[in-house]
Amino acid sequence: MPRKSKTETEKERKAEDKEEQKSEEKKISKKELKERAKKLIEGIEEEKVEKIKEGETKLIEAEEEEKKAGEKGNLVPLDDYLKASCYLGTKVIIPDMRKYVYKRRADGIAIINTNLIDEKLKEAAKFLSAYNPEDFIVVCKREAGWKAVKLFSELTGVRIFTKKYPAGIITNTALPNFFETDLIFICDPWLDKNALNDAFNVKKKTMAICDTNNLSKGVDVIIPSNNKSNKSLGLIFWILAREYMKARKIDKKLPGVEEFIGEKLEELPPRERKSKKRAEEEKAKDVERIESIMKSREEGE
């Protein structure tokens, strides 16, 4: 076997050194990767903990806000707007009504913000209280609101138009039943459009209960709410009757809200009960996860 030259031996040695160096670099890189992975996992865990904490904090804050809102003096507990389905809009959201919408349900139905319903009802009640009963009228073509509107009329003495509103009754002086009024309160800008048009033509103030699919052009005071249900219309007119009677010092006994609705106001709708239960379950899971992570960290230390 021929002897290797000095040059060849040096080359082989250099090659071996390079291999050893590469091997060492691989070991280092593996070690670094493990350390990086460990840090990354720790970072993810910390981020998870922070997110869980943040989620729990938000839930607590939301509960506190709801409690504060009640303490501030809502017209009724916010749950009552849910029980009466006032919060349920339609699948159509008109741009003017978008600001009152909280979100969409999975089935596309718009959800109206209950805080805004309460806020706008307060404004409407205050606005309405400035008028004498003979100075405004209530128009409601939708049958679901007839019972509530009639009771409102009996308690306040205001003139009402259900079933059919005679177009031109406040604009055409030639009509035998012509009369003047300062305010027109309508239950649906679409169904009661004749009354809305008359008010616009004679430049009279208007107040309307507007659903998410209603155009609010020409309406001075908007009450954002479901205007298609006897429950929602009943609750709204019961609140307005109570506030109007209080402001105008009308000494009459106010019937219960069930009288305005025509049925008992049940508990939260099944969908809302499930949603509330789900939120509570998620909160409990979050607490368990935080405790588990904290425990594993303590054991690691």
RODO-2510 file (C-alpha; in nm, 4 decimals, decimal comma):
residues 301
     n   res          X          Y          Z
     1     m     0,0000     0,0000     0,0000
     2     p     0,1501     0,3298    -0,1112
     3     r     0,2315     0,5855     0,1569
     4     k     0,0257     0,9067     0,1653
     5     s     0,2023     1,2254     0,0912
     6     k     0,2208     1,5045     0,3469
     7     t    -0,0219     1,7169     0,1453
     8     e    -0,2833     1,4404     0,1284
     9     t    -0,2547     1,3785     0,5035
    10     e    -0,3107     1,7490     0,5748
    11     k    -0,6103     1,7544     0,3440
    12     e    -0,7655     1,4569     0,5219
    13     r    -0,6997     1,6149     0,8597
    14     k    -0,8632     1,9393     0,7491
    15     a    -1,1599     1,7431     0,6155
    16     e    -1,1940     1,5608     0,9481
    17     d    -1,1707     1,8905     1,1362
    18     k    -1,4461     2,0360     0,9195
    19     e    -1,6675     1,7328     0,9837
    20     e    -1,6093     1,7638     1,3588
    21     q    -1,6844     2,1359     1,3401
    22     k    -2,0054     2,0691     1,1492
    23     s    -2,1019     1,8038     1,4002
    24     e    -2,0408     2,0464     1,6881
    25     e    -2,2390     2,3182     1,5080
    26     k    -2,5265     2,0738     1,4608
    27     k    -2,5183     1,9882     1,8316
    28     i    -2,5186     2,3577     1,9197
    29     s    -2,7943     2,4349     1,6732
    30     k    -3,0070     2,1495     1,8119
    31     k    -2,9501     2,2793     2,1615
    32     e    -3,0403     2,6316     2,0518
    33     l    -3,3486     2,5043     1,8737
    34     k    -3,4603     2,3227     2,1875
    35     e    -3,4030     2,6347     2,3961
    36     r    -3,5871     2,8476     2,1413
    37     a    -3,8717     2,5953     2,1309
    38     k    -3,8872     2,5996     2,5100
    39     k    -3,8963     2,9799     2,5154
    40     l    -4,1584     2,9803     2,2413
    41     i    -4,3769     2,7345     2,4337
    42     e    -4,3349     2,9421     2,7493
    43     g    -4,4193     3,2544     2,5497
    44     i    -4,7303     3,0905     2,4058
    45     e    -4,8359     2,9731     2,7512
    46     e    -4,7826     3,3229     2,8916
    47     e    -4,9795     3,4688     2,6024
    48     k    -5,2577     3,2176     2,6661
    49     v    -5,2653     3,3064     3,0335
    50     e    -5,2756     3,6759     2,9492
    51     k    -5,5562     3,6193     2,6983
    52     i    -5,7509     3,4087     2,9470
    53     k    -5,6981     3,6724     3,2159
    54     e    -5,8012     3,9420     2,9716
    55     g    -6,1119     3,7437     2,8746
    56     e    -6,2054     3,6945     3,2379
    57     t    -6,1445     4,0627     3,3112
    58     k    -6,3700     4,1596     3,0210
    59     l    -6,6465     3,9324     3,1489
    60     i    -6,6162     4,0846     3,4964
    61     e    -6,6125     4,4365     3,3485
    62     a    -6,9199     4,3572     3,1371
    63     e    -7,1038     4,2313     3,4464
    64     e    -7,0010     4,5426     3,6406
    65     e    -7,1133     4,7681     3,3549
    66     e    -7,4496     4,5916     3,3455
    67     k    -7,4798     4,6337     3,7218
    68     k    -7,3845     5,0017     3,6987
    69     a    -7,6364     5,0511     3,4179
    70     g    -7,9059     4,9124     3,6466
    71     e    -7,7928     5,1409     3,9258
    72     k    -7,8009     5,4393     3,6895
    73     g    -8,1741     5,3799     3,6519
    74     n    -8,2813     5,1950     3,3401
    75     l    -8,6518     5,2264     3,2652
    76     v    -8,6797     4,8491     3,3120
    77     p    -8,4186     4,5762     3,3713
    78     l    -8,2360     4,5123     3,0421
    79     d    -8,3472     4,1485     3,0586
    80     d    -8,7071     4,2669     3,0072
    81     y    -8,6168     4,3918     2,6579
    82     l    -8,4874     4,0415     2,5870
    83     k    -8,7964     3,8738     2,7328
    84     a    -9,0211     4,0951     2,5192
    85     s    -8,8057     4,0391     2,2050
    86     c    -8,7505     4,4150     2,1646
    87     y    -8,3892     4,3389     2,0706
    88     l    -8,4804     4,1226     1,7681
    89     g    -8,4482     4,3080     1,4387
    90     t    -8,4763     4,1670     1,0877
    91     k    -8,2296     4,0266     0,8347
    92     v    -8,2341     4,3648     0,6595
    93     i    -8,0390     4,6555     0,8109
    94     i    -8,1078     4,9998     0,6639
    95     p    -7,7983     5,2287     0,6842
    96     d    -7,9836     5,4757     0,9124
    97     m    -8,0523     5,1950     1,1621
    98     r    -7,7045     5,0384     1,1571
    99     k    -7,5840     5,2461     1,4544
   100     y    -7,8449     5,0779     1,6770
   101     v    -7,7415     4,7235     1,5794
   102     y    -7,5135     4,5340     1,8169
   103     k    -7,4426     4,2317     1,5939
   104     r    -7,5974     3,9685     1,3671
   105     r    -7,7015     3,6237     1,4847
   106     a    -7,5816     3,3115     1,3034
   107     d    -7,9138     3,3022     1,1145
   108     g    -7,8636     3,6612     0,9919
   109     i    -8,1121     3,8298     1,2275
   110     a    -7,9890     4,1696     1,3486
   111     i    -7,9635     4,2219     1,7252
   112     i    -8,0539     4,5705     1,8506
   113     n    -7,8468     4,7071     2,1385
   114     t    -8,0666     4,6918     2,4514
   115     n    -7,8802     4,9807     2,6151
   116     l    -7,9669     5,1994     2,3157
   117     i    -8,3323     5,0866     2,3268
   118     d    -8,3485     5,2013     2,6886
   119     e    -8,1602     5,5246     2,6182
   120     k    -8,3806     5,6207     2,3216
   121     l    -8,6970     5,5281     2,5125
   122     k    -8,5937     5,7701     2,7887
   123     e    -8,5515     6,0449     2,5289
   124     a    -8,8864     5,9554     2,3680
   125     a    -9,0696     5,9562     2,7030
   126     k    -8,9263     6,2976     2,7899
   127     f    -9,0116     6,4311     2,4424
   128     l    -9,3688     6,2958     2,4574
   129     s    -9,4286     6,4381     2,8042
   130     a    -9,3944     6,7922     2,6671
   131     y    -9,7225     6,7482     2,4742
   132     n   -10,0770     6,7568     2,6076
   133     p   -10,2893     6,4497     2,5205
   134     e   -10,4951     6,6563     2,2741
   135     d   -10,1812     6,7771     2,0950
   136     f   -10,0645     6,4460     1,9521
   137     i   -10,1995     6,1269     1,7963
   138     v   -10,0842     5,7631     1,7841
   139     v   -10,1124     5,5628     1,4631
   140     c   -10,0778     5,1839     1,4581
   141     k   -10,1913     4,9811     1,1584
   142     r   -10,0247     4,6595     1,2786
   143     e   -10,2683     4,4395     1,4725
   144     a    -9,9967     4,3242     1,7154
   145     g    -9,9973     4,6725     1,8705
   146     w   -10,3712     4,7444     1,8886
   147     k   -10,4231     4,6239     2,2470
   148     a   -10,1248     4,8216     2,3794
   149     v   -10,2192     5,1381     2,1865
   150     k   -10,5835     5,1248     2,3085
   151     l   -10,4699     5,0871     2,6706
   152     f   -10,2268     5,3749     2,6218
   153     s   -10,5140     5,5877     2,4922
   154     e   -10,7417     5,4965     2,7847
   155     l   -10,4739     5,5934     3,0358
   156     t   -10,3486     5,9142     2,8720
   157     g   -10,6527     6,0405     2,6793
   158     v   -10,4615     6,0629     2,3509
   159     r   -10,6397     6,0111     2,0186
   160     i   -10,5449     5,6941     1,8312
   161     f   -10,5850     5,5433     1,4854
   162     t   -10,5704     5,1649     1,4546
   163     k   -10,6574     4,9449     1,1555
   164     k   -10,6718     5,2370     0,9092
   165     y   -10,5472     5,5925     0,9146
   166     p   -10,7537     5,8242     0,6863
   167     a   -10,4907     5,9874     0,4629
   168     g   -10,5207     6,3674     0,4492
   169     i   -10,7057     6,3953     0,7792
   170     i   -10,4503     6,6490     0,9116
   171     t   -10,3647     6,8109     0,5759
   172     n   -10,6935     6,8520     0,3857
   173     t   -10,9129     7,1217     0,5442
   174     a   -11,1996     7,0245     0,3120
   175     l   -11,2447     6,6895     0,4871
   176     p   -11,5306     6,6842     0,7416
   177     n   -11,3119     6,5071     0,9995
   178     f   -11,0085     6,7349     0,9520
   179     f   -10,8212     6,8320     1,2676
   180     e   -10,4853     6,9781     1,3646
   181     t   -10,2162     6,8143     1,5740
   182     d    -9,8609     6,8969     1,6783
   183     l    -9,7088     6,5475     1,6958
   184     i    -9,7689     6,2157     1,5164
   185     f    -9,6469     5,9007     1,6888
   186     i    -9,6337     5,6000     1,4530
   187     c    -9,5540     5,2346     1,5218
   188     d    -9,4027     5,1467     1,1827
   189     p    -9,2768     5,3986     0,9230
   190     w    -9,3665     5,1538     0,6440
   191     l    -9,7179     5,0428     0,7449
   192     d    -9,8050     5,3889     0,8770
   193     k    -9,6506     5,5728     0,5811
   194     n    -9,9693     5,7728     0,5096
   195     a    -9,9500     5,9309     0,8548
   196     l    -9,5756     5,9903     0,8138
   197     n    -9,6286     6,1582     0,4745
   198     d    -9,9053     6,3809     0,6157
   199     a    -9,6794     6,4869     0,9036
   200     f    -9,4009     6,5648     0,6575
   201     n    -9,6344     6,7692     0,4331
   202     v    -9,7596     6,9904     0,7171
   203     k    -9,4154     7,0000     0,8851
   204     k    -9,5259     6,8392     1,2119
   205     k    -9,3003     6,6543     1,4535
   206     t    -9,2927     6,2743     1,4295
   207     m    -9,1913     5,9961     1,6632
   208     a    -9,1637     5,6364     1,5458
   209     i    -9,0761     5,2860     1,6608
   210     c    -8,8238     5,1768     1,3987
   211     d    -8,7059     4,8238     1,3276
   212     t    -8,3766     4,7537     1,1484
   213     n    -8,5545     4,7409     0,8100
   214     n    -8,7278     5,0795     0,8497
   215     l    -8,6356     5,3995     0,6673
   216     s    -8,6235     5,6743     0,9277
   217     k    -8,6350     5,9699     0,6897
   218     g    -8,8688     6,2375     0,8253
   219     v    -8,8721     6,0878     1,1770
   220     d    -8,7650     6,3327     1,4482
   221     v    -8,7504     6,0900     1,7422
   222     i    -8,6569     5,7243     1,6858
   223     i    -8,7238     5,4348     1,9227
   224     p    -8,5113     5,1460     1,7891
   225     s    -8,6990     4,8220     1,8557
   226     n    -8,8808     4,5243     1,7144
   227     n    -9,2141     4,6763     1,5988
   228     k    -9,3733     4,3523     1,4761
   229     s    -9,4384     4,1721     1,8046
   230     n    -9,7201     4,2208     2,0560
   231     k    -9,4649     4,1662     2,3344
   232     s    -9,2216     4,4343     2,2223
   233     l    -9,4937     4,6878     2,1342
   234     g    -9,6729     4,6093     2,4607
   235     l    -9,3613     4,6692     2,6714
   236     i    -9,2768     4,9947     2,4894
   237     f    -9,6284     5,1405     2,5312
   238     w    -9,6422     5,0269     2,8944
   239     i    -9,3152     5,2124     2,9663
   240     l    -9,4301     5,5229     2,7773
   241     a    -9,7693     5,5193     2,9528
   242     r    -9,6014     5,4920     3,2934
   243     e    -9,3530     5,7725     3,2211
   244     y    -9,6173     5,9992     3,0602
   245     m    -9,8604     5,9551     3,3507
   246     k    -9,5822     6,0254     3,5981
   247     a    -9,4677     6,3397     3,4137
   248     r    -9,8217     6,4742     3,3532
   249     k    -9,9392     6,3710     3,7041
   250     i   -10,2276     6,1597     3,5700
   251     d   -10,3899     5,9882     3,8678
   252     k   -10,4890     5,6528     3,7231
   253     k   -10,3914     5,2976     3,8092
   254     l   -10,1382     5,1626     3,5630
   255     p   -10,2168     4,7997     3,4650
   256     g    -9,9368     4,5441     3,4632
   257     v    -9,7226     4,5014     3,1541
   258     e    -9,9037     4,1713     3,0843
   259     e   -10,2234     4,3709     3,0157
   260     f   -10,0459     4,5671     2,7425
   261     i    -9,8862     4,2572     2,5925
   262     g   -10,1931     4,0347     2,6125
   263     e    -9,9962     3,7490     2,7692
   264     k    -9,7502     3,6810     3,0481
   265     l    -9,3958     3,8076     2,9970
   266     e    -9,2008     3,4822     3,0047
   267     e    -8,8421     3,4272     3,1061
   268     l    -8,5535     3,4848     2,8632
   269     p    -8,6022     3,3227     2,5192
   270     p    -8,4375     2,9754     2,4891
   271     r    -8,1653     3,1101     2,2577
   272     e    -8,0722     3,3827     2,5099
   273     r    -8,0780     3,1390     2,8030
   274     k    -7,8388     2,9114     2,6123
   275     s    -7,6144     3,2059     2,5263
   276     k    -7,5984     3,3168     2,8910
   277     k    -7,5333     2,9592     3,0098
   278     r    -7,2592     2,9161     2,7470
   279     a    -7,0883     3,2371     2,8647
   280     e    -7,0936     3,1144     3,2252
   281     e    -6,9526     2,7728     3,1238
   282     e    -6,6737     2,9350     2,9208
   283     k    -6,5885     3,1578     3,2159
   284     a    -6,5626     2,8515     3,4450
   285     k    -6,3377     2,6746     3,1915
   286     d    -6,1133     2,9819     3,1689
   287     v    -6,0710     2,9852     3,5457
   288     e    -5,9823     2,6131     3,5446
   289     r    -5,7259     2,6672     3,2683
   290     i    -5,5606     2,9535     3,4564
   291     e    -5,5409     2,7468     3,7759
   292     s    -5,3961     2,4485     3,5818
   293     i    -5,1294     2,6624     3,4125
   294     m    -5,0365     2,8314     3,7394
   295     k    -5,0096     2,4924     3,9151
   296     s    -4,7862     2,3426     3,6428
   297     r    -4,5598     2,6482     3,6632
   298     e    -4,5275     2,6173     4,0403
   299     e    -4,4382     2,2479     4,0063
   300     g    -4,1774     2,3342     3,7384
   301     e    -4,0128     2,5854     3,9669
***
